[in-house]
Amino acid sequence: MFTGTLLKTTDSGQTWGKMIDSTSGSFRAVHFIDEREGWVVGGKSFFDNFELNKILHTTDGGNSWINLSDQSRPGPLVDVYFLNGKCGWASGYSPGGRGILYTNNGGLTWTDRRIQRGDLAWSDYYRSMAIVDSNNIWVATEDTIYQSSDGGNTWRANNRESNSYIGSIYFADKNNGWAVGVGGSIWKYNGNIVSVQDGKSTINKNSILENCFPNPANPTTHIKYFVEKGSFVKLKVYNLLGQEVITLVNEYKLPGYYEVVFEGSKLSSGVYYYSIILDSYSEVKKLILIK
Protein backbone atom coordinates (compact mmCIF):
# COMPACT_ATOMS: atom_id res chain seq x y z
CA MET A 1 0.00 0.00 0.00
CA PHE A 2 1.40 3.36 -1.00
CA THR A 3 0.38 6.27 1.19
CA GLY A 4 0.61 10.01 0.58
CA THR A 5 1.19 12.42 3.43
CA LEU A 6 1.69 16.20 3.42
CA LEU A 7 2.90 18.01 6.54
CA LYS A 8 2.95 21.76 7.29
CA THR A 9 4.90 23.82 9.81
CA THR A 10 4.38 27.41 10.94
CA ASP A 11 7.16 27.51 13.56
CA SER A 12 10.31 26.89 11.50
CA GLY A 13 9.97 23.13 11.69
CA GLN A 14 9.64 22.64 15.46
CA THR A 15 6.19 21.09 15.03
CA TRP A 16 4.36 19.70 12.03
CA GLY A 17 0.66 19.31 11.30
CA LYS A 18 -0.77 16.79 8.87
CA MET A 19 -2.58 18.43 5.94
CA ILE A 20 -3.18 15.36 3.77
CA ASP A 21 -3.13 11.67 4.66
CA SER A 22 -4.18 9.53 1.70
CA THR A 23 -3.96 5.80 1.01
CA SER A 24 -4.75 6.32 -2.67
CA GLY A 25 -1.23 7.23 -3.72
CA SER A 26 2.27 8.35 -2.90
CA PHE A 27 3.41 12.00 -2.95
CA ARG A 28 6.90 12.63 -4.38
CA ALA A 29 7.39 16.41 -4.53
CA VAL A 30 5.87 19.68 -3.32
CA HIS A 31 6.41 23.28 -4.39
CA PHE A 32 4.90 26.51 -3.04
CA ILE A 33 5.32 29.96 -4.62
CA ASP A 34 4.14 31.68 -1.42
CA GLU A 35 2.51 30.73 1.88
CA ARG A 36 -0.85 30.06 0.25
CA GLU A 37 -0.39 28.61 -3.25
CA GLY A 38 1.34 25.35 -4.01
CA TRP A 39 1.31 22.03 -5.87
CA VAL A 40 1.93 18.38 -4.93
CA VAL A 41 2.74 15.59 -7.40
CA GLY A 42 3.11 11.82 -7.15
CA GLY A 43 1.46 8.63 -8.28
CA LYS A 44 -0.30 5.56 -6.97
CA SER A 45 2.82 3.47 -7.42
CA PHE A 46 6.46 4.48 -7.90
CA PHE A 47 7.22 1.29 -9.83
CA ASP A 48 4.19 0.81 -12.07
CA ASN A 49 4.70 2.77 -15.28
CA PHE A 50 1.02 2.72 -16.13
CA GLU A 51 -0.49 3.98 -12.88
CA LEU A 52 -2.16 7.39 -13.12
CA ASN A 53 -0.23 10.41 -11.94
CA LYS A 54 -1.31 12.65 -9.09
CA ILE A 55 -1.32 16.49 -9.26
CA LEU A 56 -2.92 18.55 -6.49
CA HIS A 57 -3.21 22.36 -6.20
CA THR A 58 -4.02 24.59 -3.22
CA THR A 59 -4.57 28.35 -2.90
CA ASP A 60 -5.28 28.47 0.85
CA GLY A 61 -2.08 27.12 2.36
CA GLY A 62 -3.08 23.47 2.07
CA ASN A 63 -6.44 23.57 3.89
CA SER A 64 -8.18 22.44 0.70
CA TRP A 65 -6.88 20.89 -2.53
CA ILE A 66 -8.04 20.69 -6.14
CA ASN A 67 -7.27 17.51 -8.06
CA LEU A 68 -5.60 18.41 -11.38
CA SER A 69 -4.38 14.89 -12.22
CA ASP A 70 -4.13 14.20 -15.94
CA GLN A 71 -6.18 11.04 -16.40
CA SER A 72 -5.00 10.65 -20.00
CA ARG A 73 -1.34 10.43 -19.01
CA PRO A 74 -0.12 7.33 -17.12
CA GLY A 75 3.06 7.26 -15.06
CA PRO A 76 4.10 8.69 -11.68
CA LEU A 77 5.49 12.23 -11.26
CA VAL A 78 8.48 12.90 -8.99
CA ASP A 79 9.28 16.62 -9.26
CA VAL A 80 7.38 19.89 -9.68
CA TYR A 81 8.32 23.58 -9.93
CA PHE A 82 6.33 26.76 -10.63
CA LEU A 83 7.76 30.18 -11.49
CA ASN A 84 4.43 31.83 -10.66
CA GLY A 85 0.77 30.95 -10.37
CA LYS A 86 0.52 30.06 -14.06
CA CYS A 87 3.88 28.81 -15.42
CA GLY A 88 5.15 25.46 -14.13
CA TRP A 89 6.76 22.11 -14.93
CA ALA A 90 6.47 18.55 -13.64
CA SER A 91 8.63 15.52 -14.39
CA GLY A 92 8.55 11.77 -13.90
CA TYR A 93 8.02 8.71 -16.07
CA SER A 94 5.49 7.92 -18.74
CA PRO A 95 5.43 5.54 -21.72
CA GLY A 96 6.19 7.25 -25.02
CA GLY A 97 8.62 9.81 -23.64
CA ARG A 98 6.00 12.00 -21.94
CA GLY A 99 8.08 12.43 -18.80
CA ILE A 100 8.34 16.25 -18.83
CA LEU A 101 5.18 18.37 -18.62
CA TYR A 102 4.58 22.13 -18.92
CA THR A 103 1.56 24.25 -17.96
CA ASN A 104 0.79 27.94 -18.51
CA ASN A 105 -2.52 27.95 -16.64
CA GLY A 106 -1.61 26.77 -13.15
CA GLY A 107 -1.90 23.07 -13.97
CA LEU A 108 -5.39 22.97 -15.49
CA THR A 109 -3.86 21.55 -18.68
CA TRP A 110 -0.39 20.20 -19.48
CA THR A 111 1.68 19.81 -22.65
CA ASP A 112 4.67 17.55 -23.28
CA ARG A 113 8.25 18.81 -23.50
CA ARG A 114 9.78 15.67 -24.97
CA ILE A 115 13.43 14.71 -25.21
CA GLN A 116 14.04 12.49 -28.22
CA ARG A 117 16.40 9.74 -27.03
CA GLY A 118 14.95 6.50 -28.36
CA ASP A 119 12.95 3.92 -26.46
CA LEU A 120 12.59 4.87 -22.81
CA ALA A 121 13.46 2.58 -19.91
CA TRP A 122 13.82 3.02 -16.17
CA SER A 123 17.11 4.84 -16.79
CA ASP A 124 15.05 7.48 -18.62
CA TYR A 125 13.08 8.45 -15.56
CA TYR A 126 13.13 12.26 -15.42
CA ARG A 127 13.87 12.33 -11.72
CA SER A 128 14.90 15.94 -11.02
CA MET A 129 14.46 19.42 -12.52
CA ALA A 130 16.09 22.82 -12.12
CA ILE A 131 14.06 25.74 -13.50
CA VAL A 132 16.06 28.98 -13.73
CA ASP A 133 13.50 30.98 -15.74
CA SER A 134 10.90 30.38 -18.43
CA ASN A 135 13.63 29.58 -20.99
CA ASN A 136 16.49 27.93 -19.10
CA ILE A 137 15.51 24.48 -17.84
CA TRP A 138 17.56 21.48 -16.71
CA VAL A 139 16.33 17.91 -16.18
CA ALA A 140 18.20 14.80 -15.05
CA THR A 141 17.73 11.11 -15.72
CA GLU A 142 19.78 8.44 -13.97
CA ASP A 143 22.64 8.88 -16.41
CA THR A 144 22.28 12.19 -18.29
CA ILE A 145 21.67 15.88 -17.57
CA TYR A 146 19.73 17.73 -20.29
CA GLN A 147 19.60 21.47 -20.89
CA SER A 148 17.05 23.63 -22.71
CA SER A 149 17.38 27.34 -23.42
CA ASP A 150 14.00 27.71 -25.17
CA GLY A 151 11.51 26.54 -22.57
CA GLY A 152 11.84 22.83 -23.35
CA ASN A 153 11.19 22.93 -27.09
CA THR A 154 14.71 21.63 -27.83
CA TRP A 155 17.26 19.89 -25.60
CA ARG A 156 20.95 19.04 -25.57
CA ALA A 157 22.75 16.49 -23.42
CA ASN A 158 25.65 17.48 -21.16
CA ASN A 159 28.45 14.97 -20.69
CA ARG A 160 29.93 14.12 -17.30
CA GLU A 161 33.29 12.71 -16.22
CA SER A 162 31.68 9.88 -14.27
CA ASN A 163 29.07 7.17 -14.81
CA SER A 164 27.65 7.37 -11.27
CA TYR A 165 23.88 7.72 -11.26
CA ILE A 166 22.29 11.14 -10.75
CA GLY A 167 19.86 11.76 -7.90
CA SER A 168 19.11 15.50 -7.89
CA ILE A 169 20.16 18.77 -9.57
CA TYR A 170 20.03 22.47 -8.59
CA PHE A 171 20.92 25.65 -10.51
CA ALA A 172 21.41 29.07 -8.92
CA ASP A 173 21.38 30.68 -12.39
CA LYS A 174 21.84 29.54 -15.98
CA ASN A 175 25.63 29.36 -15.59
CA ASN A 176 26.09 27.74 -12.17
CA GLY A 177 24.59 24.45 -11.02
CA TRP A 178 25.23 21.29 -9.04
CA ALA A 179 24.20 17.65 -9.24
CA VAL A 180 24.48 14.82 -6.72
CA GLY A 181 24.34 11.07 -7.22
CA VAL A 182 24.73 7.68 -5.60
CA GLY A 183 27.90 6.83 -3.72
CA GLY A 184 28.56 10.44 -2.71
CA SER A 185 29.13 11.80 -6.24
CA ILE A 186 28.92 15.58 -6.72
CA TRP A 187 29.21 17.52 -9.98
CA LYS A 188 29.34 21.25 -10.71
CA TYR A 189 28.37 23.06 -13.90
CA ASN A 190 29.91 26.39 -14.95
CA GLY A 191 29.85 25.96 -18.69
CA ASN A 192 30.90 22.32 -18.47
CA ILE A 193 30.04 19.57 -16.01
CA VAL A 194 33.03 18.63 -13.85
CA SER A 195 33.28 16.17 -10.98
CA VAL A 196 33.76 17.76 -7.54
CA GLN A 197 33.68 14.42 -5.75
CA ASP A 198 33.47 11.05 -7.47
CA GLY A 199 31.95 8.77 -4.89
CA LYS A 200 32.53 5.67 -7.00
CA SER A 201 35.96 5.33 -5.39
CA THR A 202 34.30 4.85 -2.00
CA ILE A 203 32.01 2.03 -3.12
CA ASN A 204 33.07 -1.53 -2.41
CA LYS A 205 32.45 -3.13 -5.80
CA ASN A 206 32.93 -6.59 -4.27
CA SER A 207 29.97 -6.23 -1.92
CA ILE A 208 26.57 -4.57 -2.12
CA LEU A 209 25.36 -6.08 1.16
CA GLU A 210 26.78 -4.65 4.38
CA ASN A 211 27.24 -6.42 7.69
CA CYS A 212 24.14 -5.99 9.81
CA PHE A 213 24.35 -3.93 12.99
CA PRO A 214 24.06 -4.81 15.77
CA ASN A 215 25.12 -8.44 15.36
CA PRO A 216 24.08 -10.38 17.42
CA ALA A 217 20.56 -9.00 17.11
CA ASN A 218 18.42 -8.73 20.23
CA PRO A 219 15.93 -9.03 18.61
CA THR A 220 16.32 -6.35 15.90
CA THR A 221 19.18 -5.36 13.60
CA HIS A 222 19.67 -3.02 10.65
CA ILE A 223 20.73 -4.30 7.22
CA LYS A 224 22.08 -1.88 4.62
CA TYR A 225 22.63 -2.55 0.93
CA PHE A 226 23.60 -0.65 -2.19
CA VAL A 227 21.93 -0.69 -5.61
CA GLU A 228 24.21 0.70 -8.32
CA LYS A 229 21.68 0.40 -11.15
CA GLY A 230 17.91 0.16 -10.96
CA SER A 231 17.08 -3.52 -10.41
CA PHE A 232 14.59 -5.89 -8.85
CA VAL A 233 15.91 -6.74 -5.37
CA LYS A 234 15.16 -9.74 -3.17
CA LEU A 235 16.46 -9.72 0.41
CA LYS A 236 15.50 -12.77 2.48
CA VAL A 237 16.49 -14.42 5.78
CA TYR A 238 17.05 -18.20 6.09
CA ASN A 239 17.63 -20.59 8.99
CA LEU A 240 20.44 -23.18 9.19
CA LEU A 241 18.30 -25.68 7.29
CA GLY A 242 18.07 -23.30 4.34
CA GLN A 243 14.40 -22.59 4.99
CA GLU A 244 13.16 -19.07 4.27
CA VAL A 245 11.87 -17.44 7.46
CA ILE A 246 11.18 -13.87 6.33
CA THR A 247 11.25 -11.69 3.20
CA LEU A 248 12.58 -8.20 3.88
CA VAL A 249 12.65 -6.79 0.34
CA ASN A 250 10.93 -8.01 -2.83
CA GLU A 251 10.54 -5.06 -5.20
CA TYR A 252 12.17 -2.86 -7.81
CA LYS A 253 14.72 -0.39 -6.39
CA LEU A 254 16.22 2.68 -8.01
CA PRO A 255 19.97 3.34 -7.55
CA GLY A 256 21.02 4.29 -4.03
CA TYR A 257 21.72 3.13 -0.50
CA TYR A 258 18.92 1.40 1.42
CA GLU A 259 18.36 0.18 4.96
CA VAL A 260 15.87 -2.37 6.24
CA VAL A 261 15.14 -3.51 9.79
CA PHE A 262 15.10 -7.22 10.66
CA GLU A 263 12.81 -7.96 13.60
CA GLY A 264 13.27 -11.45 15.07
CA SER A 265 11.05 -11.47 18.13
CA LYS A 266 8.95 -14.33 16.68
CA LEU A 267 11.98 -16.47 15.78
CA SER A 268 14.12 -18.75 17.93
CA SER A 269 17.59 -17.69 19.04
CA GLY A 270 20.34 -19.03 16.81
CA VAL A 271 22.26 -18.53 13.58
CA TYR A 272 20.55 -17.20 10.46
CA TYR A 273 21.71 -16.09 7.04
CA TYR A 274 20.45 -13.10 5.07
CA SER A 275 20.75 -13.18 1.29
CA ILE A 276 20.38 -10.54 -1.40
CA ILE A 277 19.66 -11.28 -5.07
CA LEU A 278 19.95 -8.45 -7.57
CA ASP A 279 19.71 -9.39 -11.25
CA SER A 280 22.45 -12.03 -11.67
CA TYR A 281 24.30 -11.02 -8.48
CA SER A 282 23.82 -12.68 -5.10
CA GLU A 283 25.48 -12.37 -1.70
CA VAL A 284 24.98 -14.02 1.72
CA LYS A 285 25.98 -12.91 5.23
CA LYS A 286 25.57 -14.41 8.72
CA LEU A 287 23.20 -13.08 11.37
CA ILE A 288 23.09 -14.23 15.02
CA LEU A 289 19.85 -13.78 16.92
CA ILE A 290 19.91 -13.69 20.74
CA LYS A 291 16.82 -13.12 22.88
TIRO-67469 format. One line per 8 residues: number of its first residue (from 1); their letters; for each residue y, x, z of C-alpha. Coordinates in steps of 0.001 Angstrom, whole numbers. Example, Ala and Ser with C-alpha at 12.3 -4.5 7.8 and 13.67 -1.06 7.14 Angstrom:
<sites>
1	AS	-4500,12300,7800; -1060,13670,7140
</sites>
This chain:
<sites>
1	MFTGTLLK	0,0,0; 3358,1399,-1000; 6275,382,1194; 10010,607,575; 12422,1194,3433; 16198,1692,3416; 18009,2900,6538; 21755,2952,7286
9	TTDSGQTW	23817,4905,9810; 27409,4380,10938; 27506,7160,13562; 26889,10308,11496; 23129,9975,11692; 22638,9641,15455; 21095,6189,15027; 19702,4365,12028
17	GKMIDSTS	19309,661,11304; 16791,-773,8870; 18432,-2576,5941; 15364,-3181,3769; 11669,-3133,4664; 9532,-4184,1704; 5804,-3958,1014; 6323,-4746,-2668
25	GSFRAVHF	7226,-1228,-3715; 8350,2273,-2900; 12001,3413,-2952; 12625,6897,-4380; 16410,7392,-4533; 19676,5875,-3317; 23282,6412,-4391; 26511,4896,-3045
33	IDEREGWV	29957,5319,-4620; 31679,4140,-1419; 30726,2512,1884; 30057,-853,250; 28614,-393,-3251; 25346,1344,-4007; 22030,1309,-5870; 18384,1927,-4932
41	VGGKSFFD	15588,2736,-7405; 11825,3114,-7149; 8628,1458,-8278; 5558,-298,-6974; 3474,2823,-7422; 4475,6457,-7904; 1295,7219,-9831; 806,4189,-12066
49	NFELNKIL	2773,4700,-15276; 2719,1015,-16126; 3978,-495,-12883; 7388,-2163,-13122; 10408,-230,-11944; 12650,-1313,-9089; 16485,-1320,-9261; 18551,-2923,-6490
57	HTTDGGNS	22359,-3207,-6198; 24595,-4017,-3217; 28347,-4572,-2905; 28468,-5281,848; 27116,-2085,2356; 23472,-3084,2072; 23575,-6436,3887; 22441,-8176,697
65	WINLSDQS	20893,-6885,-2533; 20689,-8037,-6140; 17507,-7267,-8057; 18411,-5596,-11381; 14895,-4380,-12221; 14198,-4129,-15944; 11037,-6181,-16404; 10646,-5001,-19999
73	RPGPLVDV	10431,-1338,-19011; 7326,-119,-17122; 7257,3056,-15057; 8695,4102,-11678; 12230,5492,-11262; 12897,8478,-8989; 16622,9279,-9260; 19894,7379,-9677
81	YFLNGKCG	23577,8323,-9932; 26763,6332,-10625; 30180,7757,-11492; 31828,4435,-10664; 30945,768,-10368; 30056,524,-14064; 28811,3880,-15416; 25458,5148,-14131
89	WASGYSPG	22113,6764,-14934; 18550,6471,-13636; 15517,8633,-14389; 11770,8547,-13896; 8712,8023,-16070; 7918,5487,-18742; 5541,5433,-21720; 7247,6189,-25016
97	GRGILYTN	9806,8617,-23638; 11998,6002,-21937; 12432,8076,-18801; 16252,8339,-18831; 18371,5179,-18621; 22127,4578,-18919; 24252,1565,-17963; 27936,788,-18513
105	NGGLTWTD	27954,-2520,-16636; 26769,-1614,-13148; 23067,-1904,-13965; 22966,-5387,-15488; 21548,-3862,-18682; 20200,-394,-19476; 19813,1683,-22654; 17549,4673,-23276
113	RRIQRGDL	18812,8250,-23498; 15666,9776,-24973; 14711,13428,-25213; 12494,14043,-28221; 9741,16404,-27034; 6498,14954,-28355; 3919,12951,-26455; 4869,12589,-22812
121	AWSDYYRS	2576,13459,-19914; 3020,13824,-16166; 4838,17114,-16794; 7484,15053,-18621; 8452,13081,-15559; 12262,13134,-15417; 12334,13866,-11718; 15939,14905,-11015
129	MAIVDSNN	19423,14464,-12518; 22824,16087,-12121; 25739,14055,-13505; 28979,16064,-13727; 30975,13505,-15735; 30377,10898,-18434; 29581,13633,-20989; 27927,16489,-19096
137	IWVATEDT	24478,15511,-17844; 21479,17562,-16711; 17910,16334,-16177; 14801,18201,-15054; 11115,17733,-15721; 8436,19785,-13966; 8885,22644,-16415; 12185,22279,-18294
145	IYQSSDGG	15879,21672,-17569; 17735,19726,-20294; 21473,19605,-20888; 23629,17052,-22712; 27344,17376,-23422; 27711,13997,-25167; 26536,11514,-22571; 22831,11838,-23347
153	NTWRANNR	22927,11189,-27092; 21625,14705,-27835; 19888,17255,-25605; 19043,20952,-25567; 16489,22753,-23423; 17478,25654,-21156; 14970,28446,-20685; 14118,29930,-17301
161	ESNSYIGS	12709,33285,-16219; 9880,31677,-14272; 7169,29067,-14811; 7373,27653,-11268; 7724,23876,-11263; 11143,22285,-10749; 11760,19861,-7903; 15502,19115,-7894
169	IYFADKNN	18767,20158,-9567; 22470,20029,-8590; 25651,20921,-10505; 29072,21414,-8923; 30675,21383,-12388; 29537,21838,-15979; 29363,25633,-15590; 27736,26087,-12171
177	GWAVGVGG	24449,24595,-11023; 21292,25235,-9039; 17653,24198,-9235; 14821,24481,-6720; 11067,24342,-7219; 7681,24732,-5605; 6826,27901,-3725; 10442,28555,-2713
185	SIWKYNGN	11803,29133,-6239; 15582,28925,-6717; 17524,29213,-9983; 21245,29337,-10713; 23060,28372,-13901; 26393,29905,-14952; 25965,29852,-18694; 22316,30896,-18475
193	IVSVQDGK	19572,30037,-16008; 18627,33027,-13851; 16173,33284,-10978; 17760,33761,-7544; 14424,33679,-5751; 11054,33467,-7468; 8774,31947,-4892; 5670,32535,-6998
201	STINKNSI	5332,35965,-5393; 4851,34304,-1998; 2027,32015,-3118; -1529,33073,-2412; -3130,32453,-5799; -6592,32934,-4270; -6227,29972,-1924; -4572,26567,-2122
209	LENCFPNP	-6083,25356,1163; -4649,26779,4380; -6424,27244,7695; -5995,24141,9811; -3925,24349,12992; -4810,24063,15767; -8436,25116,15361; -10382,24079,17424
217	ANPTTHIK	-9003,20560,17108; -8731,18416,20235; -9027,15926,18613; -6345,16324,15900; -5356,19178,13598; -3020,19672,10650; -4305,20727,7225; -1875,22085,4623
225	YFVEKGSF	-2554,22627,934; -645,23595,-2193; -686,21928,-5614; 698,24212,-8325; 403,21679,-11148; 161,17911,-10963; -3520,17081,-10405; -5892,14589,-8848
233	VKLKVYNL	-6742,15906,-5375; -9743,15155,-3168; -9721,16460,406; -12766,15498,2484; -14419,16486,5782; -18197,17052,6092; -20586,17632,8990; -23177,20441,9192
241	LGQEVITL	-25681,18301,7289; -23299,18067,4338; -22592,14397,4989; -19070,13159,4271; -17442,11875,7461; -13871,11177,6333; -11695,11253,3201; -8203,12582,3879
249	VNEYKLPG	-6793,12646,337; -8013,10932,-2833; -5064,10537,-5203; -2859,12171,-7811; -393,14717,-6392; 2678,16219,-8015; 3341,19969,-7549; 4294,21020,-4027
257	YYEVVFEG	3125,21716,-496; 1400,18923,1416; 179,18363,4957; -2369,15870,6240; -3512,15143,9789; -7223,15102,10655; -7963,12809,13598; -11452,13268,15066
265	SKLSSGVY	-11469,11047,18131; -14333,8954,16685; -16467,11984,15782; -18751,14118,17932; -17685,17586,19036; -19026,20341,16811; -18535,22265,13583; -17203,20554,10464
273	YYSIILDS	-16088,21707,7036; -13102,20447,5073; -13179,20755,1287; -10541,20382,-1404; -11279,19660,-5068; -8449,19954,-7574; -9386,19713,-11247; -12029,22448,-11669
281	YSEVKKLI	-11018,24302,-8479; -12680,23821,-5095; -12375,25478,-1696; -14019,24976,1716; -12911,25980,5234; -14413,25566,8719; -13082,23199,11369; -14229,23091,15019
289	LIK	-13780,19850,16924; -13691,19914,20742; -13116,16824,22880
</sites>
